[in-house]
Amino acid sequence: MARRAGRASYLGARAVGWPDGGAVAVAIWLAALMPHSGGR
């Protein structure tokens, strides 16, 4: 997926295939919250 906004947009095709830093951070954050939320 090509980035269209932010600093990563300047990389163009070179950014394809690398995970988005913000998405990875949110995934880690949510995974850390799950045990405390009573979720499955």
Biopython code that builds the backbone (N, CA, C, O; Angstrom):
import numpy as np
from Bio.PDB.StructureBuilder import StructureBuilder

atoms = [
    (1, "MET", "N", (0.852, -1.168, 0.000)),
    (1, "MET", "CA", (0.000, 0.000, 0.000)),
    (1, "MET", "C", (0.904, 1.239, 0.000)),
    (1, "MET", "O", (1.774, 1.380, 0.859)),
    (2, "ALA", "N", (0.697, 2.100, -0.933)),
    (2, "ALA", "CA", (1.498, 3.316, -1.018)),
    (2, "ALA", "C", (0.980, 4.357, -0.027)),
    (2, "ALA", "O", (-0.227, 4.538, 0.132)),
    (3, "ARG", "N", (1.907, 5.030, 0.628)),
    (3, "ARG", "CA", (1.527, 6.081, 1.574)),
    (3, "ARG", "C", (1.181, 7.335, 0.798)),
    (3, "ARG", "O", (1.868, 7.687, -0.161)),
    (4, "ARG", "N", (0.110, 8.015, 1.212)),
    (4, "ARG", "CA", (-0.315, 9.217, 0.501)),
    (4, "ARG", "C", (-0.201, 10.471, 1.348)),
    (4, "ARG", "O", (-0.403, 11.574, 0.840)),
    (5, "ALA", "N", (0.116, 10.329, 2.624)),
    (5, "ALA", "CA", (0.188, 11.492, 3.503)),
    (5, "ALA", "C", (1.349, 11.314, 4.470)),
    (5, "ALA", "O", (1.807, 10.198, 4.715)),
    (6, "GLY", "N", (1.808, 12.407, 5.002)),
    (6, "GLY", "CA", (2.867, 12.362, 6.007)),
    (6, "GLY", "C", (4.246, 12.172, 5.412)),
    (6, "GLY", "O", (4.441, 12.232, 4.198)),
    (7, "ARG", "N", (5.199, 11.941, 6.307)),
    (7, "ARG", "CA", (6.588, 11.795, 5.888)),
    (7, "ARG", "C", (6.811, 10.607, 4.969)),
    (7, "ARG", "O", (7.643, 10.670, 4.063)),
    (8, "ALA", "N", (6.070, 9.517, 5.195)),
    (8, "ALA", "CA", (6.258, 8.314, 4.381)),
    (8, "ALA", "C", (5.867, 8.536, 2.924)),
    (8, "ALA", "O", (6.318, 7.798, 2.049)),
    (9, "SER", "N", (5.035, 9.542, 2.650)),
    (9, "SER", "CA", (4.613, 9.786, 1.266)),
    (9, "SER", "C", (5.793, 10.191, 0.381)),
    (9, "SER", "O", (5.736, 10.002, -0.834)),
    (10, "TYR", "N", (6.834, 10.728, 0.950)),
    (10, "TYR", "CA", (8.002, 11.142, 0.168)),
    (10, "TYR", "C", (8.803, 9.945, -0.336)),
    (10, "TYR", "O", (9.583, 10.073, -1.280)),
    (11, "LEU", "N", (8.615, 8.783, 0.289)),
    (11, "LEU", "CA", (9.370, 7.598, -0.103)),
    (11, "LEU", "C", (8.798, 6.921, -1.338)),
    (11, "LEU", "O", (9.510, 6.203, -2.040)),
    (12, "GLY", "N", (7.525, 7.143, -1.605)),
    (12, "GLY", "CA", (6.896, 6.557, -2.786)),
    (12, "GLY", "C", (6.945, 5.046, -2.773)),
    (12, "GLY", "O", (6.590, 4.416, -1.778)),
    (13, "ALA", "N", (7.389, 4.457, -3.886)),
    (13, "ALA", "CA", (7.399, 3.002, -4.040)),
    (13, "ALA", "C", (8.371, 2.324, -3.076)),
    (13, "ALA", "O", (8.220, 1.136, -2.791)),
    (14, "ARG", "N", (9.355, 3.048, -2.575)),
    (14, "ARG", "CA", (10.309, 2.439, -1.640)),
    (14, "ARG", "C", (9.666, 2.065, -0.319)),
    (14, "ARG", "O", (10.202, 1.229, 0.409)),
    (15, "ALA", "N", (8.524, 2.667, 0.010)),
    (15, "ALA", "CA", (7.846, 2.379, 1.271)),
    (15, "ALA", "C", (6.939, 1.155, 1.177)),
    (15, "ALA", "O", (6.482, 0.646, 2.201)),
    (16, "VAL", "N", (6.674, 0.679, -0.034)),
    (16, "VAL", "CA", (5.787, -0.470, -0.221)),
    (16, "VAL", "C", (6.461, -1.715, 0.347)),
    (16, "VAL", "O", (7.634, -1.974, 0.078)),
    (17, "GLY", "N", (5.713, -2.477, 1.128)),
    (17, "GLY", "CA", (6.252, -3.708, 1.709)),
    (17, "GLY", "C", (6.740, -3.555, 3.134)),
    (17, "GLY", "O", (7.044, -4.550, 3.790)),
    (18, "TRP", "N", (6.821, -2.332, 3.624)),
    (18, "TRP", "CA", (7.243, -2.083, 4.996)),
    (18, "TRP", "C", (6.021, -1.725, 5.830)),
    (18, "TRP", "O", (5.140, -1.010, 5.352)),
    (19, "PRO", "N", (5.950, -2.214, 7.077)),
    (19, "PRO", "CA", (4.785, -1.888, 7.913)),
    (19, "PRO", "C", (4.759, -0.411, 8.281)),
    (19, "PRO", "O", (5.801, 0.216, 8.471)),
    (20, "ASP", "N", (3.551, 0.131, 8.378)),
    (20, "ASP", "CA", (3.365, 1.516, 8.784)),
    (20, "ASP", "C", (3.663, 1.626, 10.278)),
    (20, "ASP", "O", (3.104, 0.875, 11.077)),
    (21, "GLY", "N", (4.523, 2.539, 10.653)),
    (21, "GLY", "CA", (4.927, 2.684, 12.048)),
    (21, "GLY", "C", (3.770, 2.997, 12.981)),
    (21, "GLY", "O", (3.699, 2.448, 14.080)),
    (22, "GLY", "N", (2.870, 3.864, 12.562)),
    (22, "GLY", "CA", (1.719, 4.214, 13.390)),
    (22, "GLY", "C", (0.783, 3.042, 13.591)),
    (22, "GLY", "O", (0.259, 2.842, 14.686)),
    (23, "ALA", "N", (0.569, 2.263, 12.538)),
    (23, "ALA", "CA", (-0.305, 1.092, 12.637)),
    (23, "ALA", "C", (0.293, 0.044, 13.562)),
    (23, "ALA", "O", (-0.430, -0.591, 14.330)),
    (24, "VAL", "N", (1.597, -0.142, 13.496)),
    (24, "VAL", "CA", (2.266, -1.101, 14.377)),
    (24, "VAL", "C", (2.159, -0.642, 15.828)),
    (24, "VAL", "O", (1.906, -1.456, 16.717)),
    (25, "ALA", "N", (2.346, 0.640, 16.072)),
    (25, "ALA", "CA", (2.252, 1.168, 17.432)),
    (25, "ALA", "C", (0.854, 0.978, 18.007)),
    (25, "ALA", "O", (0.711, 0.601, 19.170)),
    (26, "VAL", "N", (-0.174, 1.234, 17.211)),
    (26, "VAL", "CA", (-1.555, 1.059, 17.680)),
    (26, "VAL", "C", (-1.840, -0.414, 17.944)),
    (26, "VAL", "O", (-2.517, -0.735, 18.921)),
    (27, "ALA", "N", (-1.348, -1.311, 17.109)),
    (27, "ALA", "CA", (-1.560, -2.745, 17.314)),
    (27, "ALA", "C", (-0.923, -3.210, 18.620)),
    (27, "ALA", "O", (-1.518, -3.999, 19.355)),
    (28, "ILE", "N", (0.276, -2.728, 18.911)),
    (28, "ILE", "CA", (0.951, -3.085, 20.166)),
    (28, "ILE", "C", (0.185, -2.530, 21.350)),
    (28, "ILE", "O", (0.010, -3.214, 22.358)),
    (29, "TRP", "N", (-0.267, -1.302, 21.232)),
    (29, "TRP", "CA", (-1.026, -0.648, 22.299)),
    (29, "TRP", "C", (-2.315, -1.406, 22.590)),
    (29, "TRP", "O", (-2.638, -1.665, 23.749)),
    (30, "LEU", "N", (-3.051, -1.761, 21.542)),
    (30, "LEU", "CA", (-4.306, -2.493, 21.723)),
    (30, "LEU", "C", (-4.067, -3.890, 22.290)),
    (30, "LEU", "O", (-4.839, -4.357, 23.128)),
    (31, "ALA", "N", (-3.012, -4.558, 21.845)),
    (31, "ALA", "CA", (-2.689, -5.885, 22.372)),
    (31, "ALA", "C", (-2.356, -5.812, 23.860)),
    (31, "ALA", "O", (-2.673, -6.733, 24.612)),
    (32, "ALA", "N", (-1.722, -4.731, 24.285)),
    (32, "ALA", "CA", (-1.395, -4.563, 25.704)),
    (32, "ALA", "C", (-2.637, -4.267, 26.533)),
    (32, "ALA", "O", (-2.684, -4.623, 27.711)),
    (33, "LEU", "N", (-3.638, -3.627, 25.949)),
    (33, "LEU", "CA", (-4.866, -3.296, 26.672)),
    (33, "LEU", "C", (-5.842, -4.462, 26.786)),
    (33, "LEU", "O", (-6.629, -4.511, 27.732)),
    (34, "MET", "N", (-5.807, -5.392, 25.853)),
    (34, "MET", "CA", (-6.783, -6.481, 25.823)),
    (34, "MET", "C", (-6.891, -7.261, 27.138)),
    (34, "MET", "O", (-8.012, -7.517, 27.578)),
    (35, "PRO", "N", (-5.796, -7.651, 27.784)),
    (35, "PRO", "CA", (-5.931, -8.420, 29.028)),
    (35, "PRO", "C", (-6.639, -7.638, 30.140)),
    (35, "PRO", "O", (-7.196, -8.244, 31.055)),
    (36, "HIS", "N", (-6.624, -6.331, 30.074)),
    (36, "HIS", "CA", (-7.200, -5.491, 31.123)),
    (36, "HIS", "C", (-8.626, -5.051, 30.818)),
    (36, "HIS", "O", (-9.275, -4.417, 31.649)),
    (37, "SER", "N", (-9.115, -5.390, 29.619)),
    (37, "SER", "CA", (-10.436, -4.915, 29.214)),
    (37, "SER", "C", (-11.534, -5.958, 29.389)),
    (37, "SER", "O", (-12.708, -5.664, 29.163)),
    (38, "GLY", "N", (-11.170, -7.155, 29.783)),
    (38, "GLY", "CA", (-12.157, -8.217, 29.896)),
    (38, "GLY", "C", (-12.514, -8.811, 28.552)),
    (38, "GLY", "O", (-13.462, -9.589, 28.446)),
    (39, "GLY", "N", (-11.761, -8.448, 27.522)),
    (39, "GLY", "CA", (-12.008, -8.973, 26.177)),
    (39, "GLY", "C", (-11.555, -10.414, 26.056)),
    (39, "GLY", "O", (-10.891, -10.954, 26.941)),
    (40, "ARG", "N", (-11.926, -11.022, 24.948)),
    (40, "ARG", "CA", (-11.566, -12.427, 24.730)),
    (40, "ARG", "C", (-10.130, -12.598, 24.394)),
    (40, "ARG", "O", (-9.675, -13.722, 24.182)),
]
sb = StructureBuilder()
sb.init_structure("model")
sb.init_model(0)
sb.init_chain("A")
sb.init_seg("    ")
for serial, (resi, resn, name, xyz) in enumerate(atoms, 1):
    if name == "N":
        sb.init_residue(resn, " ", resi, " ")
    sb.init_atom(name, np.array(xyz, "f"), 0.0, 1.0, " ", f" {name:<3s}", serial, name[0])
structure = sb.get_structure()
